[in-house]
Amino acid sequence: SFGFYEARQVMVNLQEAKAIAQLLTPVLIVLSFLLAYREYRKSIWVRKQDLYIRLELAAIDLFKSEIERPELKRIYSERIYEDLPNFEYFGGFSKENKAVYDHVACLLNLFEIHYNLRRSKDIQPEIFASWLPWIYSVYTTPYFRWAWKDLQKHYVPDFRNFLNSLISSADHATSEEVKQKAFYETAAKLMKDKIIRNW
């Protein structure tokens, strides 16, 4: 028969099991948290990779446009091919000027996305820095400045100030070397990013 000794042993076993469970509970909680955090980090990595691929594909499309439509390369030129019209007469723009204007808008839209993603730390600093040479190649040209004068009102003040600061950094440059140094130092200071300064 089930006696006092057996009952007491059962109680001891139950207490021991309860004690073990109490010890294991925090461990299990920590393990479940670590697993959840690992999945969260993995999902962030996947999301960032997806963002990077999408941005690169969009950039490729812009480059393809320049190959297919040579007039778009005017944004890189220091030479003005025709008088740049006032924006109040936008309807009277030549087909070439409209194309250049729209191309600059596409470039700016893509760069603003990069800028915002870097601010939110959703892309790595190296990825953002790799875009700056492209901006550097256009930011002081007559066609870019002409389009930016009108387009900038469509962008948030933070991005507008960033780009205007880059443009202003070149105003008193006495050589290409000085201009380039001022550009990257200004960008590095505004983004608080040493990687840009040494790019």
N, C-alpha and C positions, 0 to 999 in steps of 0.2 A: 504494500500500500504506500501511497504518497505521504511520507511523514514530514515531521517538522524540519529535519535536516535538509531534505530535498527542497522543501519550500524556501528555506533560507538560502540555499545555493542558487535557486532560480532568481531570488531577489538580488543576490550579489552579482550574478551574471547580467541581470538587467541594468543594474547601476553601472557596472563596468561598460556595458554597451552604450549606455547614455553618455558616460564620460568620454568614451572614444568618439561618439558622434559629435559631442560638443567641441572636441579638439579638431575634428575633421571639417566641421562646418566652415570656419574661417578660411581653411586651406582651399576648400571647394569654391568658396566665394571668390577668392583671389584667382584661382585657376580659370573660373568662368569669366572673370573680368579680363584676364590676360588674353583668353581666346577671343572674346568680343573685341578687345582693342586691336588684336592682330588682324581680325577681319575688317575692322574699321580702317586700319592703316592700309590694308591691301586694297580696299575699295577706293581710298583716296589716291593711291598710286595709279590704279586703273583709270580713274577719272582724269588725273593729270596727264597721263599718257594719251588719253583720248583727246583732250584739249590740245595738246601739242601737235598731234597728227592732223587735227582739223585746221589748226592755224597754218601749218606747213603746206597743206593742200591748198588753202586759200591763197597763200603767198605764191605758190606755183602757178595758180590761175592768173595772178597779176603779171607774173613774168611772161606767161604765154601770150597775154594780151599785148604786151610790149613787142613781142616778136611778130605777132600777126598784124599789128597796127603801128608801124614805125613812127608815126607822128606823136605817139604817146611818149617817146623818148625825149621829147622837148623838155620834160620836167627836169632832165639832168643837164640841160644846156645853159651856158652863160649867155648865149646869143639869143636875141629876141627875133623870131622869124617874121612877125607882123605886129602891128600895134595892138597892145592888149587893151580891150575895151573896158569901159566902166560897167559895173554890175547892174546898174539901173537899166542898161540896154541888153540884158541877158538874152532876150528873144532875138537880138540881132547878131549874136555870136556866130562866128564861122563854125563850120562843122568840126574843124580841127581844134579850135579853142574850147568848144563844148566837150570834146572827147578828152582833152587834157584836164579840164576842170573836173570832170567825172572821175578820171583816173586818180587824180590827187585825192579826191574825196574817198575813194576806195582804199587807197594807201593809208590815209589818216584813220579811217574806221578800223582797219586792221591793227594799226599801231596803237590806237586807243584801247583796243581789247587787250593787247599785250601789256600796256601800261597798267590797266586796272587789275589784270591777273597778277602782275608782279607786285602791285600794292597789297593785294590780298594774299600774297605768297602762294598762289596756286600754280605758278610756274617758277622754275629755278632761275636764279640771277643770270646764269650763263645764257639761257635762252633769250631773256630780255636783252642782254648785252649784245647778242649776235644780231639783233635787229638794228642796233644803233648805226652801224656803218651804212645801211641802206638809207636811213634818215639823214645821215651826214652828207650823203651824196646828192641830196636834193634840197636841203633846208635853206640854203642861201641863194638858190637859182631864181631868176626873175619869174618864171612860170609858177614855181611853187609858192613864192611869196605873194604873187598876184592872186592865186586861188585861195590861199590861206587867209588873206585879208577879208574875204567874204565868208569862207567856210567856218572860221573859228567860232562864230556865234552859235554853231550847232553842237558844240562840245562843252563838256562840264568845265567849270572854272579851273579845277585842279589840273586837268590835262592841258587846258589852254595856257595856263601860267607856265607849265613845264616847257611846252614847245616855244612859247614866246621868249622864255629865258634862254633857251638854246640858240634861238635866232639872234637875240641881242648879244650873246657872247661872241659872235663873229663880227659885230659892227666895227670894232676898232682893231681887228687883227691886221697885222702888218705883213704876214706871210701865211702860206698854207700850213706850215708847221705850227705857228702860233694859233691859227684858227682851229686846227684839229685838237690841240691841247686844251684850248678854252672850252671846246664843245664837250669833250669827255670829262673834264674836271667839273663843269657845270652840271652835267647829267649825273655824275657820281655824287656830287654834293646834294642835289635835289632828291635823289633816290636813296641817299645814305648807303651807298654800295661801293666798296673798294674795288670790286671786280671790274666795274665799268672804267674806273680811272686807269687801270692797267690793261685795258682791252687792246 
